[in-house]
Amino acid sequence: MREDLIQVVDLQNLDLEIGRLQGEVQKIPQEIAVSEQQLTSSRQAWDQTRNRLGDLEQLRRRKERELEEVTAEQRKRQGRLFEIKTNQEYAAVLKEIEGLKERRSKLEDDILELFDQIEVAQGVVRDEASLFQEREKTFEQQKTTKGGELKHLQEELSRLQEERRRQANRVGRELLQTYQRLLRSRGGVAVVAVKDGSCLGCYVALTPQTYNELRKGEVLLSCANCQRILYWKG
């Protein structure tokens, strides 16, 4: 294989590895962001359950205060029964007392139901708290692990980019310009091997003459279809 072709093949291999590493480097922050969003959602779910529990407890306290007020009012009405002089007024107060009893019974039922709802809500809060804490622990571990991976990848990427600069200097100026142009226009693949008589960039078959010349390795050849630089591995 021609020396200039060897140099450009090596450059392509470096660019492919650099591209792979850049993809890994970009992927890690995205993975961390997804996990962080999941953690935020878990925190919000926990907050919502705590807010729900707080609302229920607030409602229970309000009902209990109301029950105390109704009970006190009922006692007050019952105390008046001994002071009433007329049957009409006596009957009216009795009716008020019955209404207060019904209201008191309803409040007691409401409070009992709220106690049940609060007990359920407390269980949900505990479950959401446990889930959040578990996810928080997992997230922190992942962030540490991924942070280490990212640092390693960035160091390796920096090393390869420096090696790439040195390798690019070994390639002739005209060939390098052609390579760079193809790299941009052909999705990061400017140099491809030939297998079974076909270009592995576009999978179009080469002419027998081109294939034979490629095997000799005496001239620099490009694919007539995709214009990528060709080489024969042997």
Secondary structure, DSSP 8 states (H G I E B T S, - for coil): --HHHHHHHHHHHHHHHHHHHHHHHHHHHHHHHHHHHHHHHHHHHHHHHHHHHHHHHHHHHHHHHHHHHHHHHHHHHHHHTTT--SHHHHHHHHHHHHHHHHHHHHHHHHHHHHHHHHHHHHHHHHHHHHHHHHHHHHHHHHHHHHHHHHHHHHHHHHHHHHHHHHHHHHS-HHHHHHHHHHHHHTTT--EEEEETTEETTT--B--HHHHHHHHHT-S--B-TTT--EEE---
